[in-house]
């Protein structure tokens, strides 16, 4: 009887030892996984995540937000922006080629019933180039002059009071930017002449 009790005790100890080793092995494995995850985190490796959504599940991106601002301008605003940039170039580089391109740009800006001739826009360009010499125009002044010039190029149906006001405003902006009074007045007078030509051609 004692012999059987000893055998049973020995078997029990063996089973306990076996299960203890198995539990310890599982604990070691869990600890190893925990350490590996911590190392990955310290090294910048991202934790395991679910698979990213397929392209069909992603929300559509808005093409309106990425559209260029220029596409949102009206045709009139685009013409003003073009004239403004050309004025800045003319003020900085008063060359024959620059004046020629500026004159053609004024012709392109005319969309009314009456249009000026190339020789008329050439004269306006010469007077403006002379008046712009030595000036320091701000972006706001460039835009204001461009709006006035666009108005002159499309002044077929404007009353005389409005066209005179445009010419006077051009003179005032040029003078404020540092233009000589005589030169700014000559540019304004040339704008009055081109306005009269446009309105006559539109009748």
Secondary structure, 3 states (H helix, E strand, C coil): CHHHHHHHHHHHHHHHHHHHHHHHHHHHHHHHHHHHHHHHHHCCCCCCCCCCCCCCCCCCCCCCCCCCHHHHCCHHHHHHHHHHHHHHHHHHCCCHHHHHHHHHHHHHHCCCCCCCCHHHHHHHHHHHHHHHCCCCCCHHHHHHHHHHHHHHHCCCCCCHHHHHHHHHHHHHHHHHCCCCHHHHHHHHHHHHHHHHHHHHHCC
